[in-house]
Amino acid sequence: MILSLVIRIILRLLRLKRRCTYTSSRGGGRKVLLSYVVVPPPNFRLTFLYKELHNRYLMSRLMVRTLNDLGYHVYLYHYLDENIDYSISYDLFIGHNKTFYKIADKLPKPCRRILLTTGCSPEFDNLQLSQRNRQLQKRKQTTEEFYTPSTEVAHAKMNCSIATHIFMIGSPFIQQYGWYPEALKKITRYNNVSLFEPRLKETNSKVFVFMSGIGQLRRGLDLVLEVFSHRHERIYICAPFDLEPQFVRSFKRELFETKNIIPVGFVNQRSAFFKEIIQEADFAVLPSCSEGQSGSLLNLMAHGLIPVATKHTGFEELEEVGIEITDFTPDALNQAIDAALCLSQQQKDEKRNKIFSAFTTRYSEAAFQRVFTGFIEKVNTSSEELR
C-alpha cells in the first residue's frame, strides 16, 4: 500500500507539470506527441512501482521507452489535457479517448495520427450493454436501468476517420465485431501486458475468482452471482461493486447471504490476502460482454488460473487455455463451469502450460515492445511512401 501511494503521488505531481519530455539518446530529431497517461522517464529507478498500479501505466512506460529507443523525443501529456504545445513539429501523434480528434485536427497533415484503443467502439459497447440490461431486467422482473449509455459515439467515429493508423488492443474477434468496418484497414492489433510474471501452479480445487474494475453489468457479475448462488463451489468476488449501490441492492442476498460467495470488493493484488486467494483457486471467471482485452483476467492467468470467459474478453487463444462461455445466460455460464470442473489434472496442466507459453510470446513486456516497434516502423514506411 505504501509503495502504491508513493508512485500515485509521483504521478499526480507529473500530471500537474502538464508535459513530460523524454529525450532520446539515439540522436536524430524525430518528435512524437503521446497523449495517454503520464509516467516517470524510462530510467526511473523504482520501475517496479509501475506494477503496483493499472496495466495502462506499464503500457505507457513501455511506449515511451520504445519510442526513445527508436530515436524519438517524446512529449507526453495526460490524455484529457488539450493544452498542447503546437509550436513543435511532431512527426507522430499517438492519442487516446475523446481528445484525440480535437488534437489531431490541429496538427499539420504530414504528422501521422495514431489512435490508441483500449476497448471496443462505444456503439458496440452500448449495443452489448443494452442487451445485457434487458436480459437482467427480464430475469429480475424489474424496470430498473443498470447502465448508462456511452455518449462518446460521435467522438469515436471522428477519431477513426481522422486517424491514419489505429493501434488496437484485443483479438481478431474484437477487431472484426468491436469496431467500425471502415476502421479495419487502418488497424494493427496489440496485446495487453500483465503486471505479473507468469507462473505454473499444480492445485486441483473447485475454487473460482471473479475480478474486474467498475461496471459490473458489463463484466457479467449479475450472471456470476445468480449462477453461484445455486451452486456449491466457492467464488471470491474481487471487484469494486460497492461503487454501484443500485447493483448491490439488487444482489444483496447473493453477495452477502450466500455462504459460497465471498464478497471481497476491491483487492490489492500485491496483498497477502490476494495471494492466499490465488493460491487456493483454480479458475478465473469473467462473462464480460465488451472489452478490449481484460487486464484483470490477464493478471489472474499470470498466476496460473484457468480462464472461464467469453470471447468478448479479447483473448485469441481462449479455447486452448481455458473454457469459453458461449452466451450471456445463466445456462451458458453453468455449462462452462461444469466443463471446467470436469477437466482432469492432466488437462489443467496442459492448459496452464499453454497459458505460460502465451505469456512468453504475447503478453510480456518484450512481446509488446516487439509489436510496437514493428508498428512504428510500418507507420514510418507508409509516411515516407507518401512523400
DRENMAR-911007 format. One record per residue: residue number from 1; x, y negated, z of N, C-alpha, C in turn. Coordinates in steps of 0.02 Angstrom, whole numbers, m for minus. Each point is the difference from the previous one (the first is absolute). Layout:
// residues N
ATOM  num     n.u     n.v     n.w    ca.u    ca.v    ca.w     c.u     c.v     c.w
ATOM  NUM       X       Y       Z       X       Y       Z       X       Y       Z
...
//
This chain:
// residues 387
ATOM  num     n.u     n.v     n.w    ca.u    ca.v    ca.w     c.u     c.v     c.w
ATOM    1      41      60       0     m41     m60       0      43     m63       0
ATOM    2      55       0      39      44     m58       3      33     m13     m67
ATOM    3      21      55     m34      32      m7     m65     m49     m29     m51
ATOM    4     m63      23       1     m50     m26     m45     m11     m74      12
ATOM    5      m3     m19      64     m11     m71      18      57     m43     m25
ATOM    6      62      25       6      58     m39     m22      m3     m15     m75
ATOM    7     m14      51     m40       0     m12     m72     m62     m39     m21
ATOM    8     m56       7      35     m58     m41     m16      14     m74      11
ATOM    9      37     m15      53      20     m69      13      45     m26     m55
ATOM   10      48      43     m21      46     m18     m55     m39     m14     m64
ATOM   11     m48      44     m15     m39      m8     m61     m43     m63       3
ATOM   12     m27     m15      59     m41     m61       7      44     m63     m10
ATOM   13      59       1      27      46     m57     m10      20      m8     m73
ATOM   14      11      57     m34      17      m3     m71     m57     m29     m41
ATOM   15     m61      19      18     m58     m25     m37      m7     m75      11
ATOM   16      14     m24      61      m3     m72      13      51     m37     m42
ATOM   17      54      34     m16      52     m29     m42     m24      m9     m72
ATOM   18     m55      31     m18     m32      m3     m66      37      43     m51
ATOM   19      60     m19     m19      35      36     m53      65      29      26
ATOM   20      13      63     m18      64      32      16      36      12     m66
ATOM   21      62     m22      m3      40       9     m61      56      50      14
ATOM   22       2      52     m43      51      52       7      42       2     m63
ATOM   23      61     m24       6      45      m7     m57      35      65     m15
ATOM   24       3      18     m63      35      61     m21      75     m12      m2
ATOM   25      37      50      21      73      m3      m3      26      28     m65
ATOM   26     m45      22     m43      20      32     m63      15     m50     m55
ATOM   27     m10     m64      14      11     m50     m53     m61      m7     m45
ATOM   28       5     m44     m49     m57     m11     m44     m47     m51      30
ATOM   29     m41     m30     m42     m43     m53      24     m74      16      m4
ATOM   30     m18      64      m7     m71      17      m6     m35     m10      67
ATOM   31     m63     m23      m5     m38     m17      60     m68      33      m2
ATOM   32     m22      24      58     m66      31       5     m39     m31      57
ATOM   33     m62     m18     m14     m47     m23      50     m39      60      24
ATOM   34       7      17      64     m34      58      29     m51     m25      51
ATOM   35     m63      14     m11     m54     m21      44     m32      62      31
ATOM   36      23      17      60     m26      61      33       0     m12      75
ATOM   37      36      40      39       7     m13      72      72     m19      14
ATOM   38      10     m48      44      66     m27      14      38      47      47
ATOM   39      62      14     m18      42      45      40      69     m30       7
ATOM   40      39      21      49      70     m22       6      41      25     m60
ATOM   41      60     m26     m10      42      19     m57      21      73       3
ATOM   42      19      30     m57      19      70      m3      57      19      47
ATOM   43      44     m48      16      57      15      44     m16     m11      74
ATOM   44     m64     m12      15     m22      m8      70      18      63      39
ATOM   45      36      m7      54      29      58      33     m51      47      32
ATOM   46     m54     m27      25     m49      42      34     m51      26     m49
ATOM   47      24      31     m54     m45      22     m54     m50      53      23
ATOM   48      18      38      52     m46      53      23     m64     m30      28
ATOM   49       1     m65      17     m60     m31      28     m56      m4     m51
ATOM   50      17       0     m65     m52      m1     m51     m48      59       9
ATOM   51      28      55      22     m40      61       4     m44       1      63
ATOM   52       1     m55      38     m47      m7      55     m66     m29     m24
ATOM   53      m2     m23     m63     m57     m37     m25     m34      37     m57
ATOM   54     m37     m37     m40     m37      29     m56      47      15     m58
ATOM   55     m21      48     m42      40      19     m58      17     m59     m45
ATOM   56     m44     m50      m3      11     m56     m47      63     m40      16
ATOM   57      19      m3      64      61     m37      17      62      37     m25
ATOM   58      m2      65       6      55      40     m27       4      m7     m75
ATOM   59     m59       0     m33      m3      m6     m73      28     m67     m23
ATOM   60     m18     m54      37      24     m66     m18      76      m4       6
ATOM   61      26      29      53      73       1      11      35      38     m57
ATOM   62     m29      56     m21      30      40     m53       0     m38     m66
ATOM   63     m53     m38     m13      m3     m39     m62      53     m55       1
ATOM   64       6     m35      56      52     m52       5      69      30     m11
ATOM   65      14      55      33      66      31      m6      14      23     m71
ATOM   66     m50      31     m32      10      25     m68      10     m58     m49
ATOM   67     m40     m53       7       8     m58     m44      68     m33       9
ATOM   68      23      m5      62      68     m26      12      52      44     m34
ATOM   69      m9      66       6      48      46     m31       1      m6     m76
ATOM   70     m57     m21     m28      m5      m9     m72      24     m69     m23
ATOM   71      23     m40      48      27     m65     m17     m48     m58       4
ATOM   72     m58      11      30     m50     m53       6       8     m38      66
ATOM   73      m7     m65      m2     m10     m40      60     m75       1      15
ATOM   74     m18      18      60     m70      11      18     m26     m58      42
ATOM   75     m56     m29     m21     m34     m52      38     m66      30      25
ATOM   76      m1      14      64     m55      39      30     m48     m45      39
ATOM   77     m65       6     m17     m53     m36      34     m51      50      27
ATOM   78     m38     m20      50     m57      40      21     m53      m4     m55
ATOM   79     m35      55     m12     m45       3     m58     m60     m47       4
ATOM   80     m16     m28      57     m55     m48       5      25     m73      m6
ATOM   81      64      m9      m5      30     m67      m5       1     m22     m73
ATOM   82     m36     m54     m15      m2     m26     m68      46     m59     m10
ATOM   83      35     m21      53      44     m58      m3      68      22     m26
ATOM   84       3      14     m64      60      29     m32      44     m56     m30
ATOM   85      64      10       2      47     m46     m33       3      17     m74
ATOM   86     m35     m39     m40      m3      14     m72      57     m34     m39
ATOM   87      45     m34      36      57     m32     m34      53      52     m19
ATOM   88      m5      60      29      48      53     m14     m22      38     m63
ATOM   89      46      16     m43     m15      37     m62       2      75      14
ATOM   90     m57      28      17      m3      71      17      m2      42     m64
ATOM   91      37      55       2      m2      48     m55     m57      50       9
ATOM   92     m15      16      63     m53      47      17     m43     m28      56
ATOM   93     m63      17      m1     m45     m13      56     m34      66      19
ATOM   94       9      21      62     m33      60      26     m47     m23      54
ATOM   95     m65      10     m10     m49     m26      48     m55      49      16
ATOM   96     m41     m19      48     m48      46      30     m62     m38      23
ATOM   97     m57      31      m7     m62     m24      29     m26     m62     m35
ATOM   98     m43     m38      35     m41     m52     m33      39     m61     m22
ATOM   99      61     m10      23      39     m58     m21      39      14     m65
ATOM  100       1      62     m23      42      17     m58     m17     m42     m60
ATOM  101     m64      m3     m18     m20     m37     m60      16     m74       6
ATOM  102     m12     m29      59      12     m71       9      73     m18      m9
ATOM  103      43      42      27      72     m13      m7      24      14     m71
ATOM  104     m22      57     m27      22      20     m67     m20     m51     m53
ATOM  105     m57     m32       9     m26     m48     m49      43     m63      m3
ATOM  106      39     m13      52      41     m60       2      72      12     m23
ATOM  107      16      63     m17      68      16     m21       6      m3     m76
ATOM  108      58     m18     m26       8      m2     m73      m4      70     m30
ATOM  109     m20       4     m63     m12      64     m33      60      47      m1
ATOM  110      61     m24      m7      57      48      m1       6      41      64
ATOM  111     m29     m24      55       4      37      64     m48      60      m3
ATOM  112      27      59      11     m41      60      m1     m39       5      66
ATOM  113     m65      14      m5     m45       1      57     m18      72      19
ATOM  114      21      21      58     m10      70      21     m49       2      58
ATOM  115     m56      32     m10     m51       8      52      15      63      40
ATOM  116       7      m8      66      13      55      45     m66      20      32
ATOM  117     m21      62     m10     m63      23      30      14      47      59
ATOM  118     m44      m4      50       6      45      58     m66      36      12
ATOM  119     m48      m8     m45     m65      34       7     m33       6     m67
ATOM  120     m64      16      m1     m38       4     m62     m30     m68     m16
ATOM  121     m31      m6     m58     m32     m63     m18     m60     m13      46
ATOM  122     m16     m63      13     m58     m15      43     m65      28     m27
ATOM  123      m8       4     m65     m61      27     m29      m7      74      17
ATOM  124      55      38      m8      m1      70      18     m13       8      74
ATOM  125      33     m41      39      m7       1      73     m73     m12      20
ATOM  126     m30     m51     m28     m70     m16      16     m47      57     m20
ATOM  127      12      29     m58     m43      55     m23       5      59      47
ATOM  128      61      19      18      10      57      45     m32     m12      69
ATOM  129      12     m60      27     m27     m15      67     m75      m7       0
ATOM  130     m27     m26     m55     m73      m5      m5     m32      69       1
ATOM  131      29      47     m36     m25      69      m1       6      32      69
ATOM  132      58      m9      33      10      28      66     m50     m30      50
ATOM  133     m12     m66      m7     m46     m34      44     m71      29      m6
ATOM  134     m22      10     m62     m68      29     m11      m5      70      27
ATOM  135      53      39      m9       0      69      26      m4       0      76
ATOM  136      38     m44      32      m2      m3      73     m67     m25      25
ATOM  137     m29     m49     m34     m66     m25      20     m52      55      m4
ATOM  138       5      41     m52     m48      55      m8       8      51      55
ATOM  139      63      18      16      11      50      52     m20     m26      69
ATOM  140      11     m64      12     m16     m30      64     m72     m27       3
ATOM  141     m33       0     m58     m68     m27      m5      m3     m71      28
ATOM  142      43     m43     m28       5     m68      22       8     m46     m61
ATOM  143     m14     m64      10      10     m50     m53      61     m44      16
ATOM  144      37      17      51      60     m38      18      52       3     m56
ATOM  145      34     m56      m9      54      m3     m49      67      12      35
ATOM  146      39      47     m27      64      18      33      61     m27     m37
ATOM  147     m11     m43     m49      58     m30     m34     m21     m67     m30
ATOM  148      49     m41     m14     m10     m64     m34      35       2     m67
ATOM  149     m36      m9     m55      31       4     m66      57     m50      m8
ATOM  150      51      21     m35      56     m45     m15     m22     m54     m49
ATOM  151      24     m60      12     m15     m56     m45      59     m17     m46
ATOM  152      48      46      m3      61     m13     m38      m2      26     m71
ATOM  153     m60      17     m26      m4      31     m66      27     m47     m54
ATOM  154     m21     m63       2      22     m47     m52      75     m10       3
ATOM  155      29      m6      61      72      m8       6      37      60     m29
ATOM  156     m25      60      15      34      60     m23       2       4     m76
ATOM  157     m55     m18     m32      m2       2     m73      47     m52     m30
ATOM  158       2     m59      30      46     m52     m24      72      21      11
ATOM  159      13      33      57      67      24      13      24      48     m54
ATOM  160     m43      48     m16      17      50     m52       8     m32     m68
ATOM  161     m39     m52     m13       2     m33     m65      65     m39     m10
ATOM  162      22     m35      51      59     m43      m7      65      38      10
ATOM  163      m3      58      32      60      40      13      29      27     m65
ATOM  164      66      m3      m7      32      32     m57      14      73      16
ATOM  165       9      16      65      11      69      22     m37      10      67
ATOM  166     m19      62      14     m32      17      63      38      58      33
ATOM  167      22     m11      60      35      51      39     m51      27      50
ATOM  168     m26      59     m15     m59      27      34      16      58      45
ATOM  169     m23      m3      62      10      56      46     m52      54     m12
ATOM  170      20      63       7     m50      54      m3      13      52     m53
ATOM  171     m50      43      m8       4      58     m44     m30     m15     m69
ATOM  172       7      46     m48     m33      m9     m65     m76      m8       7
ATOM  173     m30      33      50     m72      m7      11     m17     m72      18
ATOM  174      39     m31      45     m12     m69      19      10     m46     m60
ATOM  175      50      14     m40      13     m40     m60     m59       3     m48
ATOM  176     m27      60     m11     m52       8     m50     m68     m26      23
ATOM  177     m16      11      64     m67     m17      23      m3     m61      46
ATOM  178      56     m18      31      m1     m53      49      13     m70     m28
ATOM  179      18      m3     m65      15     m65     m30     m34      m9     m67
ATOM  180       2     m61     m26     m35     m17     m62      35      32     m60
ATOM  181     m39      23     m50      30      31     m59      51     m46     m35
ATOM  182     m15     m65      m2      45     m46     m34      67      m9      36
ATOM  183       3      23      63      62      m6      38      46      60      m9
ATOM  184     m27      55     m26      37      63      m1      66      m4     m39
ATOM  185       0     m36     m55      61      m3     m41      56     m41      33
ATOM  186     m17     m37      52      50     m41      35      29      35      61
ATOM  187     m27      58      19      14      30      65      62      44       0
ATOM  188      40      m7      51      52      48      19     m16      19      72
ATOM  189      m3      65      15     m19      22      66      61       7      47
ATOM  190     m13     m11      64      50      14      51     m32      34      59
ATOM  191      40      30      43     m25      34      60      19     m39      63
ATOM  192     m41      10      51      13     m30      65      64      30      31
ATOM  193      25     m33      51      59      24      36     m19      11      73
ATOM  194      15      59      25     m18      16      69      44     m37      50
ATOM  195     m28     m15      59      39     m29      54      42      52      36
ATOM  196     m10      64     m17      34      54      36      36      45     m49
ATOM  197      55      28      22      35      51     m39     m41      65       4
ATOM  198      m5      37     m56     m40      61       1      31      55      43
ATOM  199     m42      39      30      25      57      39     m48      59      m8
ATOM  200      27      59       9     m41      60      m3     m23      19      71
ATOM  201     m58      29       4     m24      25      64     m29      69      m9
ATOM  202      m6      38      54     m20      70      m5     m60      17      43
ATOM  203     m37     m51      19     m58      13      44     m55      36     m38
ATOM  204     m43      32      37     m57      35     m29     m60     m13      46
ATOM  205     m28     m60      m7     m55     m20      44     m61     m17     m42
ATOM  206     m53     m19      33     m62     m20     m33     m16     m73      18
ATOM  207      53     m39       8      m7     m69      21       9     m47     m59
ATOM  208     m43     m51      m4       0     m49     m55      14     m70      27
ATOM  209      24     m43     m45       9     m71      15     m32     m41     m55
ATOM  210     m40     m49      20     m26     m51     m47      36     m65      18
ATOM  211      34     m30     m48      35     m63      14     m11     m48     m58
ATOM  212     m17     m62      17     m12     m51     m51       6     m69      30
ATOM  213      m3     m50     m44      m6     m69      22     m73     m18       6
ATOM  214     m15     m65      m3     m69     m22       5     m38      18     m63
ATOM  215     m66       9       7     m42      19     m57     m20      72       5
ATOM  216     m40      18      51     m14      70      14     m47      32     m51
ATOM  217     m45     m39     m30     m43      28     m53      43      20     m60
ATOM  218      45     m43     m19      45      14     m56      39      65      12
ATOM  219      26       7      60      43      57      16     m39      64      16
ATOM  220     m66      m6       7     m40      60      11      m3      24      72
ATOM  221      11     m46      48      m5      22      70     m71      21      17
ATOM  222     m50     m28     m33     m69      21      11      m8      75     m15
ATOM  223      28      22     m55      m4      71     m18      38      43      49
ATOM  224      59     m23      20      42      38      47     m37      10      66
ATOM  225     m30     m53      25     m35       5      65     m62      44      m5
ATOM  226     m38      m7     m54     m60      42      m9      19      74      m3
ATOM  227      52      15     m38      19      70     m10      30      30      63
ATOM  228      48     m35      30      35      29      57     m44       2      63
ATOM  229     m53     m40       2     m45       3      58     m40      66       0
ATOM  230       2      36     m56     m34      65      m4      50      57      m7
ATOM  231      64     m15      11      51      52      m3      35       4      68
ATOM  232      48      47       4      35      10      63      73     m23      m2
ATOM  233      27     m10     m61      71     m19      m6      10     m71      28
ATOM  234      57     m10      32      16     m65      28      24     m47     m55
ATOM  235     m20     m63       6      24     m52     m47      14     m64      39
ATOM  236      57     m30     m15      19     m64      30     m17     m56     m49
ATOM  237     m36     m51      23     m21     m56     m42      47     m59      15
ATOM  238      49      m9     m43      51     m53       9     m16     m56     m49
ATOM  239     m46     m44      19     m22     m54     m44     m29     m56      43
ATOM  240       5     m62     m23     m26     m57      38     m75      m8      m7
ATOM  241     m37      53      15     m73      m3      m7     m32     m52      46
ATOM  242      34     m17      55     m28     m49      47      m7     m69     m32
ATOM  243      33     m13     m57      m7     m63     m35     m64      m2     m42
ATOM  244     m36      56      m3     m62       4     m38     m57      22      46
ATOM  245     m26     m47      42     m49      17      51     m64      32     m27
ATOM  246     m20     m21     m59     m61      29     m30      11      75     m14
ATOM  247      58      16     m26      16      70     m14       2      40      65
ATOM  248      32     m29      51       5      35      65     m68      12      30
ATOM  249     m45     m49      m5     m68      10      26     m36      58     m34
ATOM  250      11       6     m65     m35      52     m38      29      69      13
ATOM  251      64       2      24      32      65      11      25       6      72
ATOM  252     m36     m32      46      20       2      70       2      71      28
ATOM  253     m51      39     m16      m3      69      27      58      41     m28
ATOM  254      11      m2     m65      53      40     m30      69     m21      25
ATOM  255      10     m65       8      66     m25      20      15      14      73
ATOM  256     m49      m9      43      15      m1      72     m34      55      41
ATOM  257     m42      39     m32     m37      50      38       7      70     m30
ATOM  258      52       9     m41      12      65     m32      69      24      21
ATOM  259       3      58      33      61      22      33      59      10     m48
ATOM  260     m14      25     m60      55      15     m45      23     m60     m41
ATOM  261     m34     m57       6      19     m61     m36      34     m47      50
ATOM  262      64     m15     m12      39     m41      46       8     m71     m30
ATOM  263     m36     m50      27       3     m68     m28      61     m39      24
ATOM  264      55       5     m37      63     m31      20      m2     m75     m12
ATOM  265     m29     m22     m57       3     m70     m20      66     m13     m37
ATOM  266      19     m64      m2      64     m16     m32      56      34      39
ATOM  267      48      28     m37      54      36      33      68     m25     m24
ATOM  268      45      m8      46      69     m17     m17      34      64     m24
ATOM  269      20       1     m64      27      61     m30      70      18      26
ATOM  270      28     m43      41      65      14      31      m8      22      73
ATOM  271     m61       3      24     m12      14      70       7      75      15
ATOM  272      13      15      64       5      70      22     m67      35      m8
ATOM  273     m55     m36      11     m66      30      m6     m14      21     m72
ATOM  274      19     m43     m48     m10      18     m70      42      60     m19
ATOM  275      61       4      26      43      57     m14     m31      65      27
ATOM  276     m32      m5      57     m35      59      27     m57      23     m45
ATOM  277     m36     m49     m28     m56      16     m44      24      36     m62
ATOM  278      51     m28     m33      22      30     m63      37      66      11
ATOM  279      29      10      58      31      64      15     m53      54       8
ATOM  280     m58     m19      25     m54      48      11     m39      15     m63
ATOM  281      m8     m50     m44     m45       5     m57      32      36     m60
ATOM  282     m44      27     m41      21      32     m62     m24     m38     m62
ATOM  283     m56     m37       7     m33     m29     m58     m14     m75       9
ATOM  284       4     m37     m56     m20     m70      m3     m61      m4     m45
ATOM  285     m54     m29      24     m61      m3     m40     m17     m72     m17
ATOM  286     m15     m13     m65     m16     m67     m22     m47       3     m61
ATOM  287     m66      m3      11     m47       1     m56     m14     m70     m28
ATOM  288      53     m36     m17      m6     m69     m23     m30      m3     m70
ATOM  289     m36     m56     m13     m31      m8     m66      37     m50     m44
ATOM  290      48     m36      28      36     m50     m41      65     m19      35
ATOM  291      56      15     m32      66     m19      25      45     m13     m60
ATOM  292      57     m31      13      53       0     m49      38      66      11
ATOM  293      32       3      57      30      63      23       9      m7      76
ATOM  294     m35      40      36      m6      m9      72      66       7      37
ATOM  295      22     m55      32      61       2      40      m9      41      63
ATOM  296     m60      m3      29     m14      39      61       6      75     m14
ATOM  297     m30      22     m55       4      71     m16      72      20     m18
ATOM  298      35     m44     m35      69      14     m17      43       9      62
ATOM  299     m10     m44      50      39       5      61     m14      65      38
ATOM  300     m63      22       0     m17      64      32      30      59     m37
ATOM  301       0      m4     m67      31      52     m40      75       5      14
ATOM  302      32     m57      13      71       1      16      14      41      62
ATOM  303     m48       3      46       8      40      61     m18      73     m10
ATOM  304     m15      19     m62     m15      70     m15     m73      18       5
ATOM  305     m45     m49       8     m71      14       1     m25      11     m71
ATOM  306     m41      50      m9     m27      17     m65     m62     m43     m14
ATOM  307      m1     m36     m56     m56     m46     m13     m64      37     m23
ATOM  308     m55     m19      30     m67      21     m22     m32     m66     m21
ATOM  309      m2     m14     m65     m16     m68     m22     m32       0     m69
ATOM  310     m28     m57     m18     m27     m10     m66      56     m23     m47
ATOM  311     m11       9     m65      49     m23     m49       2     m77      m2
ATOM  312     m50     m31      31      m3     m73       2      52     m28      49
ATOM  313      35      42      37      53     m24      44      64     m15     m39
ATOM  314       2      20     m64      55     m22     m43      59      46      m8
ATOM  315      m8      64      19      57      47      m3      m8      48     m60
ATOM  316      51      m1     m42      m2      38     m62       0      75      11
ATOM  317      36      23      52      11      71      11     m44      28      56
ATOM  318     m58     m30      11     m41      17      58     m17      75       4
ATOM  319     m19      30     m56     m19      71       2      60      45      16
ATOM  320      60     m22     m16      59      41      15      20      m4      73
ATOM  321      m5     m60      29      24     m10      68     m55       4      53
ATOM  322     m63       0     m22     m55      m1      49     m64      30     m27
ATOM  323     m55     m24      26     m67      22     m19     m40     m60     m23
ATOM  324     m30       4     m58     m39     m56     m26     m72       1      25
ATOM  325     m24     m57      24     m71     m10      16     m32     m23     m65
ATOM  326     m46      39     m27     m24     m11     m68     m58     m48      m6
ATOM  327     m30     m19      56     m57     m46      m3      m5     m38      67
ATOM  328     m39     m53       0      m8     m40      61     m62      21      38
ATOM  329      m2      63      18     m57      28      36      24      42      58
ATOM  330     m42       8      52      18      44      55      15      72     m23
ATOM  331     m39      25     m48      11      68     m25      69       7     m31
ATOM  332      19     m49     m42      66       4     m33      56      m5      51
ATOM  333      m8     m41      51      51      m5      52       4      65      40
ATOM  334     m57      29      16       0      64      36      35      54     m40
ATOM  335     m13       2     m65      32      50     m43      76      m9      m1
ATOM  336      23     m62      m4      72     m13      m1      32      19      67
ATOM  337     m34     m14      55      27      18      65       4      76       7
ATOM  338     m53      34     m22       1      73       2      57      28     m42
ATOM  339      11     m30     m58      55      24     m44      67     m11      34
ATOM  340       8     m56      34      62     m14      36      12      51      55
ATOM  341     m52      16      37       6      47      56      12      71     m23
ATOM  342     m16      14     m62      11      68     m28      71       9     m27
ATOM  343      39     m53      m1      69       6     m25      40      45      47
ATOM  344      38      46     m29      44      41      40      61     m41      20
ATOM  345      40      26      46      60     m35      20      47      m8     m59
ATOM  346       4      51     m43      42      m4     m59     m24     m55     m47
ATOM  347     m65      m5      m9     m28     m52     m43      13     m70      28
ATOM  348      m6      m6      66      15     m64      32      74     m19     m11
ATOM  349      43      49      10      71     m13      m9      16     m21     m72
ATOM  350     m33      32     m48      11     m17     m70     m22     m72     m15
ATOM  351     m57     m19      28     m24     m69     m11      46     m51      34
ATOM  352      24      17      59      45     m46      35      67      m7     m37
ATOM  353      23      54     m29      61      m3     m41     m10     m45     m60
ATOM  354     m60       3     m30     m15     m43     m58      m6     m73      21
ATOM  355     m29     m11      60      m3     m68      26      71     m28       9
ATOM  356      43      40      30      69     m20      12      35     m17     m65
ATOM  357     m10      42     m51      30     m12     m65     m27     m63     m32
ATOM  358     m66     m12       7     m31     m60     m29      28     m63      30
ATOM  359      17       1      65      28     m58      32      69     m17     m30
ATOM  360      37      51     m16      66     m11     m29      m4     m31     m69
ATOM  361     m48      23     m40      m4     m21     m70     m45     m60     m10
ATOM  362     m48     m13      46     m50     m52     m14      m8     m53      55
ATOM  363       7      19      62     m21     m46      54      58     m25      43
ATOM  364      61       8     m22      58     m25      36      17     m70     m22
ATOM  365      42     m34      39      24     m66     m20      38       4     m66
ATOM  366      41      51      m6      40       8     m62     m45      10     m60
ATOM  367     m54      39       9     m47      12     m56     m33     m65     m22
ATOM  368     m22     m40      49     m32     m64     m18      50     m46     m35
ATOM  369      61      m4      25      49     m44     m31      16      23     m71
ATOM  370       0      65     m10      13      27     m68     m56     m21     m48
ATOM  371     m62       8      22     m58     m18     m42      m2     m76     m12
ATOM  372      11     m38      53      m3     m73      m5      56     m27     m45
ATOM  373      59      29       6      56     m20     m43     m17      13     m73
ATOM  374     m26      60     m15     m19      16     m69     m54     m47     m26
ATOM  375     m47     m17      43     m54     m45     m19      26     m70     m17
ATOM  376      43     m27      42      27     m67     m12      43       0     m64
ATOM  377      37      53     m11      39       4     m61     m45       3     m62
ATOM  378     m57      34       7     m48       2     m56     m30     m69     m13
ATOM  379     m16     m36      54     m26     m68      m6      51     m45     m35
ATOM  380      63       7      19      53     m41     m31       7      16     m74
ATOM  381      m6      64     m17       6      20     m70     m57     m29     m41
ATOM  382     m61       4      26     m58     m28     m36       6     m75      m7
ATOM  383      28     m32      51       9     m73      m2      50     m20     m55
ATOM  384      54      38      m4      52     m14     m51     m26      12     m70
ATOM  385     m44      50      m8     m28      15     m66     m44     m56     m26
ATOM  386     m31     m38      46     m44     m54     m20      37     m64     m18
ATOM  387      65      m3      17      38     m61     m14      23      m3     m73
//
